[in-house]
Amino acid sequence: MKQLAFILLLTISAWVIHWWPSYGVEAKNFPGDLGISQWFSTLSGGRILPAHEGEIFLAKPLPALPKPAHPLQNNLGYAGAHSDSYNSGVMPQAGPLGDNPVVHSRLMSRTFSGCSTQHFDPKGRVITMCIGFTGSHLLLLDPSDLSILAEQAMPALAGWYFRMDQQGQVIIPAGDMSIQIYKVDDSDQQPRWQQVARYDLGSVVPESERTIKTRPMDLVADWQGNWWFGIWEPAVIGYRDQQGNIHSHYFEGEILENGVAADADGIYFVTSKHLYGMRASTNGVEVFFKIPYDAGGGANALSLGSGTTPVLLGEKLIAFGDNATPRPNLLVYRLDNVLDEQRLVCKIPVFKANKGSLENSFIGYDHSIIIENNKGMEVFGDSSNGEPGITRIDVRRDLSGCDSVWENYAIRAGTGAKLSTKTGLIYVHELLLNTGWVNTWYITALDFESGKLAWRHFIGSGKQWDNAMLTVSIGPNGLLTSGTFGGLISLRDAD
């Protein structure tokens, strides 16, 4: 009986740690959080939890991303959730090197209020959208402690993706079928959000055809100054031109669950059935590129088709993933002037059989692609069943195929990872392996060159620290931020 009571107490205590938030009271982890987590991890057969693991990393700078600057969007890594219009996941800023890191946190609620993306304004302040089922919030935060400087209520589920232009304005796809543009007004002592414009997209989808999924997912500007938008279901792609006119294209029987990429030639996206290239023309939306792909059965996936936002890399290459079983594939296509049957550069299965899925954009740096395993990682739930795996695959310079450079199965991270060219580190929000009944989360840095662990630093245990498949960002002064299930965290090297 005593043994049964002990097991019951242990189970209840572990459940409390997993689900009860470790509050960041203006940015400090709950006192004793690591100690309590350590006790339950070892007691339930898990590993000893490090507060910090690894040495201070000696930076290995990489050349700047070899891509032209966007004429309208931010070019410092804050254009969108995946850094830029190419969705490269590459940041020109220097991230932390693991020098006695300091962690701050901001908990928004005990229910889901994940902060989807963090950008930084010209003054280095954090801009983020925290998304809820009953309402979302556009926040301006102090980078020193994540305290709220300005707050703007937004429609429910607004801002999964949002963009930033070169003036520091944020362009938000809102949940009420609108595009809303805001800037920070610093004319008074206290900054506030000021709406610059609001554009209605209601005419794009008739009321009778709308569902809870009928909402704009992503926005991207083309090189001509048109703002393109993608609607989830029914799948619609369209743009608002500089005269204020809305042009759109409806996809019969297709779903658009991910983001959009853009370069000087047009915009690119993946539906549940095709890879598309489109541009604005005198007749509205012009389809100049359409390639079918085998989406796969989706048995291991969250999405019906590809779960990945496509990334543009190298010399006119585009990469995304399918959801084939038993292993998903990396797909790389040429976008230059070749026949359609010559476009496929490689189709390579990744991760272990029935233990892999691709639900997040890759990092695309020059001809290198970094892919994380998203199997078992959850947006709204418990990621404790997440599978490990992160890999680097390089496209051959002659485009004759692709080669595996490294694989790391000691890392379990479903986050939207980022690569810093100033440090040569890949930053992920990691759910540590082998921790018994406790979900323990770290900010972790990997060497881009070798894929080996550089360092990891404890941020908290329990669901509120779950990354919820959100993204990492890096500020102009070395501040790393990451969204969580209930808010966001920041980490920087000690001064």
N, C-alpha and C positions, 0 to 999 in steps of 0.2 A: 504493500500500500504506500509506504514512504517513497519507494522508487517511482511509482505511478504519479504521486503528487509532485515529486521533483520534476519529472518529465513534463507534467502539465504546466508547472510554474515556468519552466524553461521555455516551453512553447508560447505561452502568453507573453512572456517578457520579450522574446525575439519578435513576436508579432507587433508589440508596442514599438520597439525600436524601428522595425521596418516601415510601419505606417505613420507613426507620430513624428512630426517634423522636428528636426534639430534646429531651433530658431536661430536666425542670424540677427541678433539685436544690434542694429546698425553695424553689423558685419562681423560678429564673432561667432565661431562655432559654439554650440551648446557645451558648457564646461563638463568635462568628463566623457564627452561623446565617444572619443577614440578609446578611452579606457573601458567603457561599458561594452562597446562593440568588440573590442579585443577579447574581453571575457567570454562573450557569447560565441564568438568565432571559434576560439580554441575549445570551449566546452562542447560545442556541437561538431567537433571534428575538423574545423577549418584551420587555416594558416594563421600565423602571427601577423597582425596587421601593422605595416610600417607607417609611422607618421610621415616619413620621407624616405625615399629609396633612390640611390644613384648619386653621382658626383656632379658638381657644377660643370656644365657643358662648355667646351671651348667652341665658339661659333665657327661654322663652316659656311661662310657666305656663298650664295649662288648668284649668277647673273640675273638681272631683272627679267621678269616675264617677257619673252620676245613677242609681244603683241602690240599693235597700235593702240594709242589712247583713244577713248571714246570722246566724241565732240560735245556730248551733253551730260552724260552720267559721271559720277564720282570715279576718279582713277586712283584712289588711295586704298582700295580694298573695301570700300563702303558703298558700292553701287547696289549691292543686293546680298541675299543670304549666302551666296557662293562667291562673294568678293567683287565680281565685275560682270560685264555683259557676256563674257565668255563662260561664266560659271566655273572659273579655273580653280577656285579654292586656294589661290595663292595670294599672300599678303606681303606687301613691300616693307612692312614695319618689322622691327625686331621684337620677338616675343621673349618671355622670361627664359633664363638659362638654368633655373633651379637653384639659385643662390638664396637659401633661407626664405622661401616664398611666404608671402602674407596673403591670407584668404579673407575676403569679405563676402557677405551674402545678403540677399534681399528676398524675403518670402512674401509672396503676394496673397496667397490664400491657402487653406487646407485642402481645397479641391483644385482641380486642374486650372492653372492660370499660367501656363508656360510662356516664357518670354522668348519669342521665336528667333529674333535676330538682333544683334547689337551693332550699331554704327556709332561713329564719333563725329561730332560737329567740329567746325574750325577752331573752337576753343578747347577741344579735347574732352568735352562732356559726352556721356553715354546716352545714346538714343536707342530705345527699344520699344517693341510692341508686345504687351502681355495679353494673351488671348484667353477669353473665357466663353462659356456657353451662353451666359446671360449678358455679357458685355465685355468689350476689350478696352485696353487703355494704352494710349501713346504716352511714353514717359521720357523725361529728360532727367538724368541722374548725375550726381556728383561723382566723378571718377575716384575720389579719395575714399569714399565710404558707401557709395551706392544710395545715399539719401536722395529723396525725390525733390527735384527743383521745380518741375512743372509737370502737370498731368492733364490729359485730354481724354474724355470718354469717347469711345468709338462703338460702332455696332458690334454685335456678337460675332465672334469668329472672324473678325477683320484682321488682316495683316499677317497671314501665314508667311507670305513673302512681302517685303516692301522695298522700295528703291530710294536712292538718294542721288540728287543731282550735284553739279559742281558748285552751286550756291549754298549747299547745305539744306535745301528743302527736301522733305520726305514725301514720296508719292506712294499712296496706300491703296491697295485693292480692298475695298470695304465689303462687309458681309451683306450690305443692303443694295447690292448691284450698283455701286458707284465707285468712282476714283476720286480720292480726296487728297489734296496737297496742303501741307502745313509747313510753316517756318517758325523759328524761335524769335519772339519779340523780346529784345533786351532793352527796350526804351525806358522801362521802370527798373527799380531796384530788384524786383523779383521777376525772373524770366517767365514768360507764358507762351503757350502755343497759340498761333494765329493761323486761321484757315485762309489759304491763298485762293483756292478754287475747289469746286466740286463738280464732277461731270457724271451725269446719270447714264447708266448702261441698260436701263429697263427695257428699251425698245429692242434689244438684241435677242432676248428670249421671251416669247409670249407668256403671259401669266399662266395660261393653261398647261404649259409644258414645264413649269418650274418645279423643282423638288428642293429638299434641304441642301442638296449638293449644287444647286444653281447659284454659284457665287464666283466672282473672279479670284483666281488663285495667285497669279503672278503678273507682273508688268515688266516691260523692257522697252527702252527707246531705241529706235533704229538710227542710222547715221544721218537721216534726213530730218530728224526732229519729231517723228510720229511716235506716240506712245501706244505700244501694243499691249493687249491684255488677253489672257486665256481663261476661259470659264470651264469649270470642272465637268458638269453634266447637266444638260446635254452639252457635248464638247463644242465650244465656239472659240474661234480666234478672230480678233479684230484689232482695229487701231483707231485712235482719235487723231485726225490730222491737225495741222497748225491753224486751220480755219474753224476748228471746232466740230467738224463733221465726223460721224461714226461710220466706219466701214467694217463689215464682219463676214465671216465664213462659217457655215454650220456643217458639222460632220455627222452624217447619218450613221448611227450604230457604233460610234466610237466614244471613248472617254479620255479626258485630258486631266491627269491627276498630278502633274508635276510642272516644273518651271520652264521658262523660255530662255533661249540664248540668242545673242545678236552679234553680228560683225558688220563690216562695211557693205556686204552684199545682201543682207537680209536678216530674217529671224528664223530660228530653228526650234523644233519641239517634237516630242514623241507622244503619240496617242497609244491607245491599247492595240493598235494594228499597224501603224505606219510611222516612219520618220519623215518629217516634212521640212521643207524650206519655203518661206514665203517672203514677199516684199510688197510694198505699196506701189501701185501703178495708177495711170489715169483712169482705169476702170475699177479701182478699188483693190481688193485683195487678190494678188497674183500668186498662184502656186507654181514655183519653178523647180521644185524638187520633191519627189514622193517615192519612198522606198518601203515596200512591205517587209516586215520581219516576223519571225515566229515568236510570239510573246511567251509561249510555254503554258503549261497547265496551271502554274501559280500555286501549287500545293504547299510550297514553303513560303509564300509571299503574302504581303498585305494588299498589293495592287493587282488589278485584273490584267494589266499589261505590264509594260516596263514600270518599275518603281523609281526610276532614276531620272533626274533632270539632266539633259545632255550637256556635255562639256566640249568646248571648241579648243583645239590644241594644235601645236605644230604648224605645218604649212597646209592649211585648209583640211583639217581632219576633225571629225566629230566622234565622240565616244559615249556610249550608254550601255545599260545592261538589260538583258531579258529576264524572264522568270521561269526558265526551263527547269524541268526536273529530270534526273535527280540533282543536277548541278546547274546553277545559272551561268550565263555566258557574258563575258565582255565582248561588245561589238564595236569595231572601229571602221568607219567609212571615210572615203575620200569625198571632198566637196568641190574639187577642181573640175576642169572640163574633160571628163572621161565618160565613156559609156556606162550606163547603169550597171551592167554586168561586171564591170571592172571596179566598182566602188568599194566593195568589201575588202578591207585590208586584213582583218583577222576576226575570228570568232573563237574565243578561248574559254573553256569552262574554268570556273574559279571555286575555291573552297571544297570542303569534303562533301561526299554524296549525302543528300538529304539533310545537310547541316549548314546550308548557305542560302541567303537571299540578298537581293540588291534593292535597297529602298531609298538610297541617298545619292546625291551627285558625287562623282569622283573628283579627286584632285587631278588637274591636268597641267603639268609643267613641261614646256617644250615638247618632247616626245615621250615623257614619262607619265604614267597613270597610277594613282594610288587608290586602291579599292578597299573599303571596309566591309566586313560581314555584318549584315543587319538582321540575320535570322534570330527570332525570339525577342528582339528589342521592340518595345512597345511605345506608342504615342500616348495612350491614355491609361495604360495599365502597369503591370508588374514586369520588369525586364529580367527577373532572376533566371529565366530560362534562356537568356541570350547566349548565342554561340560565339566563340572566339574566332579571330582571323582578320588579318590586314595584309595586303600584298601590294607589291610594285611590279608593274608590267610595262616594258618599254616597246614602243613602235620602232621598227627598224627604219633607218634613215632612207633606205631605198624603197620603203613601203612594201617590201616583199612578205611581211608578216610581223608578228609580235613575239617577244620573249619574256619569260619570267625572270625577274632580277632577284627578288627575295620574297619570302613568306614569313609571317610571324603569327603563331598560334598561341602565344602567351598573352595576347592582348584581346580583350573583349570590349568593344566600343562601337556603339551604333550612332555616334555623333557625326555631324557634318564637320569633318576634320579640316584643318587649315595647315598650309605650309608657309613658313616664314623664309623668305629669301635672304634675310639679314642673318639668320641663325643657322639655317639648314636643318631646322627641326620641324617635324610634323606634330601638331598638338591635337590630342583627343581627350574626350571626357569618358573615362574608363570605369567599367564595373569590374572590380577585381575578381579574379577566379579563386575558387577554393576557400570561401569564407564561411562555410557552414550555413547557418540559418540567417545570416546577416548580409544584406546587400550593402556593400561598402564601395564608395565612389572616390575617384582620384582624377586630378588633372595630370595627364601623362604626356611626355615628349619622347618621340622616336627619331633616331638619326635617319634622315632622308636617304643617305648614301647606303647604309647597311640594313636598315629596318630594325636595328637593335634598340633596346630601352636605353634612353639617356637618363631619365629620372621620372619619378612619379611623386605626387604630393597629395595627402589625404584632404578631402573636403567635407565628407560627412557620410553617415549611414542612414538608410531608409529611403522610402519612396520619394520624399520631397527633393532628394538630391539626384534622382533619376534624370538623365539628360533628355528623355522623351523624344529622342531623335532630332533634337534641335541643333543649332550650330555654334561653333566657336568663332570668336573674333579677336583681333589684336588692335589695341589703341595706339595712338601716335607716341605715347610715352612708355611703351612696354607693358601696358595693362592687358591681360588676357581676360576675356569674359566668356561665359557659356550659359545658355538657357537651361533651366531645370523644370521638372514637372510642376513646381509651385512658385517659380520666380527665376532668379539668376544668381550666379556667383561671379566673383572676380578674383584674380590671382596675379600678383606681381612679385618680382624679386625685391628683397629687402633693400632699403636705401643705404 
